[in-house]
Amino acid sequence: MALTEIDHVSENQEMQECIDSCLECVQACEWCADECADDGEEMAECLRLCRDVADLASMHARFMARDSGYRTDIAAITADACEACADECEQHDAEHCQVCAEVLRECAETCRNMASA
């Protein structure tokens, strides 16, 4: 069975977009956190927030995939964390932070849509 055949996901384009956005967010945050780890103490908050968001976004994608009743609660928390992390990343000129902030904003938007669904 292909993943595209999971009924509750394939029938809900908004959910599929959110899952995709969350998985992209995980990648961007892990990259940013790894780069920040080499940049010293001034990047500590960025690193921490990116790691938090990577974990939350991964969990949110898993909750949506299994159609958990908690997915809307996780969506709201993930959106809040994405916005806080994007605010932090935008303060830094590094390419990884700027790319991460852009991906985070998109993820926050799709998660907000899921939270209100």
LUMLUMKOL-898889 format. One record per atom (N, C-alpha, C, CB): y, z, x; residue in three letters. Coordinates in steps of 0.05 Angstrom, whole numbers, plus 5000, padded with zeros to 4 digits. Atoms other than C-alpha are relative to their C-alpha. Glycine has a CB too. Example, Ala and Ser with C-alpha at 12.3 -4.5 7.8 and 13.67 -1.06 7.14 Angstrom:
residues 2
497650005018ALA
491051565246ALA
502450005018ALA
500150254980ALA
497649994984SER
497951435273SER
502250144985SER
500949715009SER
END
This chain:
residues 117
497650005017MET
500050005000MET
502550005018MET
500050244981MET
497550024984ALA
506749805029ALA
502050214990ALA
501349724998ALA
498049805008LEU
512450305029LEU
501849904978LEU
501650085024LEU
498350115021THR
516349834984THR
498750024973THR
500649715006THR
501449975025GLU
511149974931GLU
500050284989GLU
497149905003GLU
499749735010ILE
512850704923ILE
501949994976ILE
501150205022ILE
498650055025ASP
515050684850ASP
502750134998ASP
498450094977ASP
497449875004HIS
520551204849HIS
502149925020HIS
499650305002HIS
498150104981VAL
523750904911VAL
500649714994VAL
499050035029VAL
499650285004SER
522750164897SER
501649944975SER
497449855000SER
498550045025GLU
525650244827GLU
502850125001GLU
498450134978GLU
497449874998ASN
531750614852ASN
501449915026ASN
499750315000ASN
498650124977GLN
536150194899GLN
501850215013GLN
501649764991GLN
498249794989GLU
540950784908GLU
498450195018GLU
501450154977GLU
501749824983MET
535251224934MET
499149865025MET
497650094984MET
500850154976GLN
532750684981GLN
502349985020GLN
499049724992GLN
497750014982GLU
539750595009GLU
500550275014GLU
502549914984GLU
499649734989CYS
540351345019CYS
497950065021CYS
500050214978CYS
502149964980ILE
533651385055ILE
500649855025ILE
497249924989ILE
499350164977ASP
535650815100ASP
502450115015ASP
500649714992ASP
497649894988SER
542451125113SER
499350265015SER
502150054979SER
500849754987CYS
539351805129CYS
498449945026CYS
498350174981CYS
501650064976LEU
534451495178LEU
501849885022LEU
497749804994LEU
498050104981GLU
540151115212GLU
501750235012GLU
501849784988GLU
498549774992CYS
544051755214CYS
498550175021CYS
500750174976CYS
501749854981VAL
538252115249VAL
500249875028VAL
497150014990VAL
499950144975GLN
538251585303GLN
502750035014GLN
499449704996GLN
497349984988ALA
545751595314ALA
500650295010ALA
502149924979ALA
499549724992CYS
546052355316CYS
498350095024CYS
499450194977CYS
501749944977GLU
540252415364GLU
501249885026GLU
497149914996GLU
498850144978TRP
543551905410TRP
502650155009TRP
500749714993TRP
497549864994CYS
550352255406CYS
499450275012CYS
501750034974CYS
500649734989ALA
547352945418ALA
499049985028ALA
497950144982ALA
501150034973ASP
543552695478ASP
502249935020ASP
497949785001ASP
497850074983GLU
549852385507GLU
501950245004GLU
501649764988GLU
498249774998CYS
553953005492CYS
498850225018CYS
500550124972CYS
501349804983ALA
548853435529ALA
500849965029ALA
496949984997ALA
499250064973ASP
551053095593ASP
503050055005ASP
499349725007ASP
497149994997ASP
558453205580ASP
501250295001ASP
501249864977ASP
499049744995GLY
558953955588GLY
500750164975GLY
502449995017GLY
499449815021GLU
561454535546GLU
501949904979GLU
501150255012GLU
498150105020GLU
567154155513GLU
498749834978GLU
502149835015GLU
501450165021MET
561953745474MET
497950174986MET
498849765013MET
502149835012ALA
557754345453ALA
499949994970ALA
500450295010ALA
499950005029GLU
560154355381GLU
499049734989GLU
502850054990GLU
501050265008CYS
558953605374CYS
497049985002CYS
501349775017CYS
502950004996LEU
551953685402LEU
498650164978LEU
499350105027LEU
501249835020ARG
550354255355ARG
500149884972ARG
501550284999ARG
499850125026LEU
552953905293LEU
498249764997LEU
502949924994LEU
501750245001CYS
549353255310CYS
497150084997CYS
500349845026CYS
502849915002ARG
542753635318ARG
499550114972ARG
499450225021ARG
500349915028ASP
543853985251ASP
499749774980ASP
502450184992ASP
500050235018VAL
545353335216VAL
497449845003VAL
502449825004VAL
502450154996ALA
539452985247ALA
497650134986ALA
499349975031ALA
502249855014ASP
534753525221ASP
500449984969ASP
500050295009ASP
499550015028LEU
538053535152LEU
499549724988LEU
502850094993LEU
500350285010ALA
538152775144ALA
497049925000ALA
501649805017ALA
502950064999SER
530852725165SER
498650144977SER
498850095027SER
501249855022MET
528953265115MET
500749874973MET
500950295001MET
499150125025HIS
533052935060HIS
498449744995HIS
503049945001HIS
501550255003ALA
529552265072ALA
497150064991ALA
500049835026ALA
502849925007ARG
522752615068ARG
499950104971ARG
499050215020ARG
499949895027PHE
524752985004PHE
500249774979PHE
502250204996PHE
499850235019MET
526852324971MET
497449844999MET
502349825009MET
502550155000ALA
520451974993ALA
497950134983ALA
499049975029ALA
502149875016ARG
516252504959ARG
501150084972ARG
499050255015ARG
498849965027ASP
520952534898ASP
500250304994ASP
498349864979ASP
499849715003SER
522153274908SER
502350074981SER
500650135027SER
498049915018GLY
525953644855GLY
502450125014GLY
498850214982GLY
497849894984TYR
530353934911TYR
501749795013TYR
498950195021TYR
498750224985ARG
532753254935ARG
503049994994ARG
498849734993ARG
497150015005THR
539553304900THR
501550235014THR
500650004970THR
498849774985ASP
540853994930ASP
500349935029ASP
498350254996ASP
500050084971ILE
539053734999ILE
502049785005ILE
497149915009ILE
498150214997ALA
543353124987ALA
502850115004ALA
499949814975ALA
497449884998ALA
549553554976ALA
500550145027ALA
500550194977ALA
499849864974ILE
548253975038ILE
500249805022ILE
497650195004ILE
500050204979THR
546853365080THR
502749865000THR
497849794995THR
497350135001ALA
553353035056ALA
502150185013ALA
500849944971ALA
498149824988ASP
557353655074ASP
499750015031ASP
499650294989ASP
500549994971ALA
554153685143ALA
500949745013ALA
497050065006ALA
499150264989CYS
555352945155CYS
503049995003CYS
499049774982CYS
497150014999GLU
562653015138GLU
501150195022GLU
501250094973GLU
499149814979ALA
563553625184ALA
499449885028ALA
498650274997ALA
500750124974CYS
559953265241CYS
501849765006CYS
497049925000CYS
498350234996ALA
563952625230ALA
502850095009ALA
500249834975ALA
497449894992ASP
570453035234ASP
500050075030ASP
500750244983ASP
500249924972GLU
568053315301GLU
499849755018GLU
497650185004GLU
500450244983CYS
565652645329CYS
502649845002CYS
497849834988CYS
497650165000GLU
572152305310GLU
502150115020GLU
501249984973GLU
498249894981GLN
575852775357GLN
499649915029GLN
499950314998GLN
500750084973HIS
572452475417HIS
500149705003HIS
497150115008HIS
499750294995ASP
573651795449ASP
497549865008ASP
502149965021ASP
502550124991ALA
566551685472ALA
498949814979ALA
497950225007ALA
501150205019GLU
563251075442GLU
497850124982GLU
498849765016GLU
502249885016HIS
557151475420HIS
501150174978HIS
498150165018HIS
498849835021CYS
561651955381CYS
501349824979CYS
502150185013CYS
498750175020GLN
565551395348GLN
498049854983GLN
501849795014GLN
502150145015VAL
559251015328VAL
498750204981VAL
497949885019VAL
501249795016CYS
556151665304CYS
501750074975CYS
499450255017CYS
498249935022ALA
562251835262ALA
499949794978ALA
502950035010ALA
500150215020GLU
561951165227GLU
497550014984GLU
500349725014GLU
502649985014VAL
554551235211VAL
500050254982VAL
497750015020VAL
499949755015LEU
555751955188LEU
501649974974LEU
501250225016LEU
498350055024ARG
561251735139ARG
498449854979ARG
502649855007ARG
501650165019GLU
556551225108GLU
497850174988GLU
498849755014GLU
502149835010CYS
550951725103CYS
501050214980CYS
498650145024CYS
498849805018ALA
555452245071ALA
500549874973ALA
502750115012ALA
499450135025GLU
557451735018GLU
497449954984GLU
501449735005GLU
502550055014THR
550251545001THR
498850264990THR
498049855017THR
501049745008CYS
548252274999CYS
501650124977CYS
500150205024CYS
498449915023ARG
554052444953ARG
499149864974ARG
503149955005ARG
501050155023ASN
551651894907ASN
497450114989ASN
499749705007ASN
502649895008MET
544652194907MET
500450284988MET
498150015024MET
499649735010ALA
547352894895ALA
501050004972ALA
502050155018ALA
498850025027SER
551052664833SER
498249854980SER
502749885001SER
501850175018ALA
545252244806ALA
498350184981ALA
498049845017ALA
END
